[in-house]
Amino acid sequence: MNSQTRVSIIIILILFGAFLLTLSGCTFLGNKAHKDIIYAKGMGAIPDQQLSIFEPKKPKSPKDVLIFIHGGNWNSGRKSQYNLIGRNWTKRDIVYVIIDYPLSPTATYKEMAEYSAKSVKWVKENIQNYGGNPDRIFISGHSAGGHLAALISIDDQYFQKLGMTNPIKGLILIDAAGLDMYGYLLDEKFPKDHTYYKTFTADQKTWKDASPLYHLHKGMPPMTIFRGGKTYPSIVLSNEKFIKAMQEFAPETPYEILKSKKHVPMITQFFNPWNKRYNQIHRFMESVDNKGSIVKN
């Protein structure tokens, strides 16, 4: 799950190629970027938290909204690394929102989740000013960001605390980490000074509270799940547990294993504006009705 260094190196290596691909696909045209908007004031050691919005240039009607939460082992990463993906999504008439959230050791996983939920609340209340439909909000995340996206989509406490009904219409997981932090931390038996104990504490009940696996229930937002065939063993194990548990609640949930993909390429593939995952995710979003149910053709 410790991937942020590799993410940064690979992003630097492919940036020029991705830039050329993007130019040739005209993805720098026809969109508007609104960067570094404060969605929540900081508290204590936690600074103000920001998001960026990528908006189709001339939307003729309110568009579906996709919020992305980046990975980085819960202790690193930043939204600006994924601007190219935001611009690619605008070519598909999607309003794309990329958020930052407070990182460990300044913040615990719960504070990260609380701020992630606050970003969704801000989007719900403001996205109509950027061409988005506040009633059509989807959320996605990679690695640690997948954990946070899943947690706030599934565990109702985060939006209840904000005095609102969960507004998320659908969830897209991309090689999500931490779906079963309880099982992972029990198995690994890390030393007491390990970074995960700063994020998740040493309390086993907290580990379970932090695990989306233990909050599954009827009436959750529909999901589509992608996993790398060559990703980290811990991600394989937790995703397999998760999809098995989903059989009780939503057995029709799409679950695709990309056999050749390692963990980092599971997200860097989206720098390619023609990656077929765009169409798959877009079709999933289109299949979800305004009540948050899959419409079967």
TORKEDO-803183 format. One record per residue (C-alpha): residue number from 1; x, y, z; residue in three letters. Coordinates in Angstrom, 3 decimals. Example, Ala and Ser with C-alpha at 12.3 -4.5 7.8 and 13.67 -1.06 7.14 Angstrom:
REM TORKEDO-803183
GUNU; 1; 12.300; -4.500; 7.800; Ala
GUNU; 2; 13.670; -1.060; 7.140; Ser
//
This chain:
REM TORKEDO-803183
GUNU; 1; 0.000; 0.000; 0.000; Met
GUNU; 2; 3.055; 2.294; 0.227; Asn
GUNU; 3; 2.843; 3.676; -3.297; Ser
GUNU; 4; 3.181; 7.452; -3.331; Gln
GUNU; 5; 6.896; 7.534; -4.194; Thr
GUNU; 6; 6.284; 5.211; -7.114; Arg
GUNU; 7; 3.271; 7.277; -8.176; Val
GUNU; 8; 5.380; 10.453; -8.262; Ser
GUNU; 9; 8.203; 8.807; -10.230; Ile
GUNU; 10; 5.871; 7.285; -12.780; Ile
GUNU; 11; 3.915; 10.524; -13.166; Ile
GUNU; 12; 7.151; 12.388; -13.911; Ile
GUNU; 13; 8.246; 9.734; -16.411; Leu
GUNU; 14; 4.971; 9.657; -18.310; Ile
GUNU; 15; 4.022; 13.318; -17.989; Leu
GUNU; 16; 5.502; 14.394; -21.295; Phe
GUNU; 17; 3.924; 11.491; -23.146; Gly
GUNU; 18; 0.597; 12.125; -21.472; Ala
GUNU; 19; 0.900; 15.796; -22.384; Phe
GUNU; 20; 1.351; 14.919; -26.053; Leu
GUNU; 21; -1.529; 12.473; -25.933; Leu
GUNU; 22; -3.718; 15.073; -24.340; Thr
GUNU; 23; -2.833; 17.714; -26.882; Leu
GUNU; 24; -3.456; 15.359; -29.766; Ser
GUNU; 25; -6.818; 14.476; -28.245; Gly
GUNU; 26; -7.612; 18.184; -27.806; Cys
GUNU; 27; -8.326; 17.648; -24.132; Thr
GUNU; 28; -6.859; 20.999; -23.176; Phe
GUNU; 29; -9.586; 22.593; -25.275; Leu
GUNU; 30; -13.242; 22.865; -24.405; Gly
GUNU; 31; -12.971; 22.935; -20.626; Asn
GUNU; 32; -12.608; 25.336; -17.737; Lys
GUNU; 33; -10.494; 24.696; -14.650; Ala
GUNU; 34; -11.295; 26.216; -11.264; His
GUNU; 35; -8.406; 25.399; -8.952; Lys
GUNU; 36; -7.693; 25.532; -5.237; Asp
GUNU; 37; -11.180; 26.332; -3.985; Ile
GUNU; 38; -11.491; 26.066; -0.198; Ile
GUNU; 39; -14.257; 23.603; 0.643; Tyr
GUNU; 40; -13.663; 23.440; 4.413; Ala
GUNU; 41; -11.792; 25.572; 6.915; Lys
GUNU; 42; -9.046; 23.888; 8.859; Gly
GUNU; 43; -9.130; 23.163; 12.564; Met
GUNU; 44; -6.146; 23.085; 14.891; Gly
GUNU; 45; -3.134; 21.663; 13.047; Ala
GUNU; 46; -5.260; 20.813; 10.001; Ile
GUNU; 47; -5.035; 23.539; 7.326; Pro
GUNU; 48; -7.840; 24.706; 5.047; Asp
GUNU; 49; -8.763; 21.991; 2.555; Gln
GUNU; 50; -9.151; 22.656; -1.161; Gln
GUNU; 51; -10.590; 21.125; -4.306; Leu
GUNU; 52; -10.304; 21.759; -8.032; Ser
GUNU; 53; -13.136; 21.582; -10.556; Ile
GUNU; 54; -12.847; 20.762; -14.247; Phe
GUNU; 55; -15.923; 21.900; -16.134; Glu
GUNU; 56; -16.945; 21.338; -19.759; Pro
GUNU; 57; -16.619; 24.732; -21.430; Lys
GUNU; 58; -20.142; 25.110; -22.755; Lys
GUNU; 59; -22.455; 22.666; -20.983; Pro
GUNU; 60; -25.948; 22.852; -22.452; Lys
GUNU; 61; -27.483; 21.243; -19.386; Ser
GUNU; 62; -26.294; 20.282; -15.868; Pro
GUNU; 63; -23.810; 17.429; -16.127; Lys
GUNU; 64; -23.059; 14.391; -13.992; Asp
GUNU; 65; -20.391; 15.078; -11.367; Val
GUNU; 66; -17.494; 12.762; -10.501; Leu
GUNU; 67; -15.453; 13.461; -7.352; Ile
GUNU; 68; -11.999; 11.842; -7.151; Phe
GUNU; 69; -10.042; 11.127; -3.948; Ile
GUNU; 70; -6.334; 10.501; -4.540; His
GUNU; 71; -4.204; 7.808; -2.960; Gly
GUNU; 72; -0.879; 8.049; -1.172; Gly
GUNU; 73; -0.858; 5.674; 1.794; Asn
GUNU; 74; -2.982; 8.157; 3.803; Trp
GUNU; 75; 0.160; 10.237; 4.432; Asn
GUNU; 76; 1.054; 11.784; 1.057; Ser
GUNU; 77; -0.268; 12.840; -2.334; Gly
GUNU; 78; -2.010; 15.902; -3.687; Arg
GUNU; 79; -4.836; 16.678; -6.057; Lys
GUNU; 80; -2.680; 18.562; -8.582; Ser
GUNU; 81; -1.062; 15.291; -9.693; Gln
GUNU; 82; -4.330; 14.326; -11.382; Tyr
GUNU; 83; -5.279; 17.447; -13.332; Asn
GUNU; 84; -4.831; 15.638; -16.651; Leu
GUNU; 85; -7.509; 13.153; -15.640; Ile
GUNU; 86; -9.875; 15.989; -14.836; Gly
GUNU; 87; -9.356; 17.496; -18.276; Arg
GUNU; 88; -9.907; 14.123; -19.922; Asn
GUNU; 89; -13.239; 13.712; -18.158; Trp
GUNU; 90; -14.535; 17.079; -19.374; Thr
GUNU; 91; -14.329; 15.748; -22.934; Lys
GUNU; 92; -16.984; 13.249; -21.878; Arg
GUNU; 93; -19.263; 16.004; -20.571; Asp
GUNU; 94; -18.501; 15.168; -16.949; Ile
GUNU; 95; -17.811; 17.793; -14.279; Val
GUNU; 96; -14.755; 16.390; -12.481; Tyr
GUNU; 97; -13.784; 17.388; -8.948; Val
GUNU; 98; -10.436; 16.466; -7.360; Ile
GUNU; 99; -10.054; 16.997; -3.628; Ile
GUNU; 100; -7.240; 17.293; -1.157; Asp
GUNU; 101; -7.793; 16.002; 2.368; Tyr
GUNU; 102; -5.718; 16.197; 5.582; Pro
GUNU; 103; -2.975; 13.601; 5.783; Leu
GUNU; 104; -1.409; 11.478; 8.508; Ser
GUNU; 105; 0.151; 12.068; 10.995; Pro
GUNU; 106; -1.661; 15.426; 11.263; Thr
GUNU; 107; -5.015; 13.697; 10.776; Ala
GUNU; 108; -6.493; 10.299; 11.586; Thr
GUNU; 109; -8.418; 8.267; 9.024; Tyr
GUNU; 110; -11.665; 9.507; 10.594; Lys
GUNU; 111; -10.733; 13.146; 10.128; Glu
GUNU; 112; -9.753; 12.359; 6.533; Met
GUNU; 113; -13.161; 10.774; 6.002; Ala
GUNU; 114; -14.946; 13.675; 7.681; Glu
GUNU; 115; -13.229; 16.182; 5.401; Tyr
GUNU; 116; -13.931; 14.004; 2.372; Ser
GUNU; 117; -17.616; 14.061; 3.313; Ala
GUNU; 118; -17.410; 17.847; 3.733; Lys
GUNU; 119; -16.102; 18.094; 0.174; Ser
GUNU; 120; -19.149; 16.204; -1.067; Val
GUNU; 121; -21.410; 18.526; 0.920; Lys
GUNU; 122; -19.683; 21.543; -0.657; Trp
GUNU; 123; -20.131; 20.034; -4.112; Val
GUNU; 124; -23.794; 19.326; -3.427; Lys
GUNU; 125; -24.357; 22.953; -2.422; Glu
GUNU; 126; -22.218; 24.674; -5.071; Asn
GUNU; 127; -21.656; 22.538; -8.148; Ile
GUNU; 128; -24.595; 24.030; -10.052; Gln
GUNU; 129; -22.397; 27.130; -10.407; Asn
GUNU; 130; -19.890; 25.047; -12.383; Tyr
GUNU; 131; -22.205; 23.237; -14.784; Gly
GUNU; 132; -22.812; 20.217; -12.551; Gly
GUNU; 133; -26.017; 18.529; -11.465; Asn
GUNU; 134; -26.152; 18.442; -7.622; Pro
GUNU; 135; -28.496; 15.472; -7.819; Asp
GUNU; 136; -26.011; 13.408; -9.862; Arg
GUNU; 137; -22.879; 13.150; -7.702; Ile
GUNU; 138; -20.607; 10.116; -8.063; Phe
GUNU; 139; -17.381; 9.443; -6.188; Ile
GUNU; 140; -14.212; 7.551; -7.024; Ser
GUNU; 141; -10.886; 6.847; -5.376; Gly
GUNU; 142; -7.608; 5.016; -5.911; His
GUNU; 143; -5.656; 3.217; -3.182; Ser
GUNU; 144; -6.105; 5.086; 0.128; Ala
GUNU; 145; -8.522; 7.387; -1.684; Gly
GUNU; 146; -10.596; 4.342; -2.576; Gly
GUNU; 147; -10.806; 3.494; 1.111; His
GUNU; 148; -12.075; 6.979; 1.961; Leu
GUNU; 149; -14.524; 7.045; -0.951; Ala
GUNU; 150; -15.921; 3.658; 0.071; Ala
GUNU; 151; -16.124; 4.561; 3.744; Leu
GUNU; 152; -18.150; 7.746; 3.337; Ile
GUNU; 153; -20.368; 6.115; 0.699; Ser
GUNU; 154; -21.194; 3.125; 2.899; Ile
GUNU; 155; -21.000; 4.281; 6.537; Asp
GUNU; 156; -23.928; 6.667; 7.028; Asp
GUNU; 157; -22.412; 8.421; 10.063; Gln
GUNU; 158; -20.316; 10.822; 7.971; Tyr
GUNU; 159; -23.217; 12.530; 6.246; Phe
GUNU; 160; -25.485; 12.220; 9.266; Gln
GUNU; 161; -22.921; 14.246; 11.205; Lys
GUNU; 162; -23.246; 16.948; 8.530; Leu
GUNU; 163; -27.033; 16.920; 8.872; Gly
GUNU; 164; -27.730; 15.571; 5.409; Met
GUNU; 165; -28.760; 12.449; 3.549; Thr
GUNU; 166; -25.988; 10.683; 1.688; Asn
GUNU; 167; -25.976; 12.435; -1.736; Pro
GUNU; 168; -23.661; 9.945; -3.487; Ile
GUNU; 169; -25.363; 8.232; -6.424; Lys
GUNU; 170; -22.602; 5.762; -7.234; Gly
GUNU; 171; -19.114; 4.621; -6.210; Leu
GUNU; 172; -16.174; 3.690; -8.459; Ile
GUNU; 173; -13.258; 1.931; -6.748; Leu
GUNU; 174; -9.880; 1.767; -8.500; Ile
GUNU; 175; -7.523; -0.686; -6.791; Asp
GUNU; 176; -8.852; 0.436; -3.436; Ala
GUNU; 177; -6.739; -0.156; -0.349; Ala
GUNU; 178; -7.964; -0.502; 3.214; Gly
GUNU; 179; -11.334; -2.121; 2.572; Leu
GUNU; 180; -10.507; -4.427; 5.498; Asp
GUNU; 181; -7.993; -2.557; 7.641; Met
GUNU; 182; -9.029; -4.689; 10.606; Tyr
GUNU; 183; -7.931; -7.930; 8.993; Gly
GUNU; 184; -4.847; -6.348; 7.449; Tyr
GUNU; 185; -3.515; -4.857; 10.688; Leu
GUNU; 186; -4.273; -8.029; 12.628; Leu
GUNU; 187; -2.279; -10.086; 10.127; Asp
GUNU; 188; 0.685; -7.759; 9.670; Glu
GUNU; 189; 1.529; -7.053; 13.333; Lys
GUNU; 190; 3.490; -3.897; 12.553; Phe
GUNU; 191; 5.888; -2.344; 15.113; Pro
GUNU; 192; 4.293; 0.216; 17.424; Lys
GUNU; 193; 5.803; 3.204; 15.618; Asp
GUNU; 194; 4.440; 2.213; 12.202; His
GUNU; 195; 2.719; 4.935; 10.171; Thr
GUNU; 196; -0.574; 3.016; 10.088; Tyr
GUNU; 197; -0.958; 3.303; 13.855; Tyr
GUNU; 198; -0.735; 7.070; 13.492; Lys
GUNU; 199; -3.578; 6.870; 10.974; Thr
GUNU; 200; -5.726; 4.096; 12.460; Phe
GUNU; 201; -4.519; 3.980; 16.107; Thr
GUNU; 202; -3.614; 0.717; 17.863; Ala
GUNU; 203; -7.223; 0.004; 18.866; Asp
GUNU; 204; -8.755; -3.010; 17.131; Gln
GUNU; 205; -12.296; -1.651; 17.408; Lys
GUNU; 206; -11.134; 1.457; 15.548; Thr
GUNU; 207; -9.651; -0.740; 12.822; Trp
GUNU; 208; -13.043; -2.330; 12.313; Lys
GUNU; 209; -14.815; 1.038; 12.358; Asp
GUNU; 210; -12.356; 2.193; 9.691; Ala
GUNU; 211; -13.051; -0.772; 7.401; Ser
GUNU; 212; -15.768; -0.349; 4.734; Pro
GUNU; 213; -16.157; -4.145; 4.745; Leu
GUNU; 214; -17.909; -4.000; 8.127; Tyr
GUNU; 215; -20.414; -1.308; 7.149; His
GUNU; 216; -22.043; -2.944; 4.128; Leu
GUNU; 217; -25.834; -2.752; 4.132; His
GUNU; 218; -28.888; -2.714; 1.906; Lys
GUNU; 219; -29.559; 0.565; 0.158; Gly
GUNU; 220; -25.898; 1.529; -0.383; Met
GUNU; 221; -25.004; 3.478; -3.515; Pro
GUNU; 222; -24.328; 1.102; -6.428; Pro
GUNU; 223; -20.669; 0.386; -7.110; Met
GUNU; 224; -18.310; -0.725; -9.822; Thr
GUNU; 225; -14.944; -2.094; -8.745; Ile
GUNU; 226; -11.648; -2.398; -10.627; Phe
GUNU; 227; -8.618; -4.290; -9.288; Arg
GUNU; 228; -5.158; -4.805; -10.706; Gly
GUNU; 229; -4.202; -8.394; -11.391; Gly
GUNU; 230; -0.648; -7.680; -10.238; Lys
GUNU; 231; -1.429; -5.324; -7.370; Thr
GUNU; 232; -0.285; -5.721; -3.771; Tyr
GUNU; 233; -1.374; -8.962; -2.033; Pro
GUNU; 234; -3.110; -6.986; 0.732; Ser
GUNU; 235; -5.283; -5.210; -1.834; Ile
GUNU; 236; -6.095; -8.507; -3.550; Val
GUNU; 237; -7.145; -10.051; -0.240; Leu
GUNU; 238; -9.274; -7.135; 0.954; Ser
GUNU; 239; -10.991; -6.685; -2.409; Asn
GUNU; 240; -11.796; -10.392; -2.592; Glu
GUNU; 241; -13.250; -10.288; 0.927; Lys
GUNU; 242; -15.218; -7.190; 0.004; Phe
GUNU; 243; -16.738; -8.541; -3.208; Ile
GUNU; 244; -17.599; -11.823; -1.455; Lys
GUNU; 245; -19.398; -9.918; 1.305; Ala
GUNU; 246; -21.173; -7.825; -1.326; Met
GUNU; 247; -22.984; -10.934; -2.566; Gln
GUNU; 248; -25.396; -10.585; 0.360; Glu
GUNU; 249; -26.262; -6.975; -0.427; Phe
GUNU; 250; -25.578; -6.270; -4.111; Ala
GUNU; 251; -24.541; -9.448; -5.929; Pro
GUNU; 252; -24.787; -7.749; -9.326; Glu
GUNU; 253; -21.894; -5.371; -8.508; Thr
GUNU; 254; -19.405; -5.289; -11.420; Pro
GUNU; 255; -15.924; -6.429; -10.395; Tyr
GUNU; 256; -13.205; -6.388; -13.029; Glu
GUNU; 257; -9.652; -7.612; -12.592; Ile
GUNU; 258; -7.200; -6.006; -15.029; Leu
GUNU; 259; -4.780; -8.903; -15.265; Lys
GUNU; 260; -1.681; -7.034; -16.423; Ser
GUNU; 261; -1.969; -4.018; -14.116; Lys
GUNU; 262; 0.082; -3.274; -11.016; Lys
GUNU; 263; -1.141; -0.869; -8.343; His
GUNU; 264; 0.247; 2.415; -9.661; Val
GUNU; 265; -0.667; 1.825; -13.342; Pro
GUNU; 266; -4.242; 1.261; -12.202; Met
GUNU; 267; -4.504; 5.047; -11.853; Ile
GUNU; 268; -1.871; 6.284; -14.315; Thr
GUNU; 269; -3.753; 4.514; -17.114; Gln
GUNU; 270; -6.216; 7.403; -16.911; Phe
GUNU; 271; -3.584; 9.817; -18.229; Phe
GUNU; 272; -4.328; 8.227; -21.594; Asn
GUNU; 273; -7.467; 10.048; -22.816; Pro
GUNU; 274; -8.492; 6.980; -24.866; Trp
GUNU; 275; -8.251; 4.450; -22.045; Asn
GUNU; 276; -11.347; 2.286; -22.281; Lys
GUNU; 277; -11.991; 2.547; -18.552; Arg
GUNU; 278; -13.429; 6.011; -19.246; Tyr
GUNU; 279; -16.234; 4.527; -21.320; Asn
GUNU; 280; -16.850; 1.755; -18.792; Gln
GUNU; 281; -17.182; 4.193; -15.912; Ile
GUNU; 282; -19.280; 6.587; -17.982; His
GUNU; 283; -21.674; 3.767; -18.889; Arg
GUNU; 284; -21.928; 2.832; -15.225; Phe
GUNU; 285; -22.794; 6.422; -14.300; Met
GUNU; 286; -25.408; 6.590; -17.047; Glu
GUNU; 287; -26.944; 3.326; -15.802; Ser
GUNU; 288; -27.680; 4.808; -12.358; Val
GUNU; 289; -31.015; 6.612; -12.103; Asp
GUNU; 290; -31.710; 9.660; -9.949; Asn
GUNU; 291; -32.817; 7.401; -7.091; Lys
GUNU; 292; -29.412; 5.739; -6.975; Gly
GUNU; 293; -30.543; 2.472; -8.544; Ser
GUNU; 294; -29.140; 0.635; -11.547; Ile
GUNU; 295; -31.432; 0.820; -14.563; Val
GUNU; 296; -31.279; -2.495; -16.401; Lys
GUNU; 297; -31.631; -2.374; -20.176; Asn
//
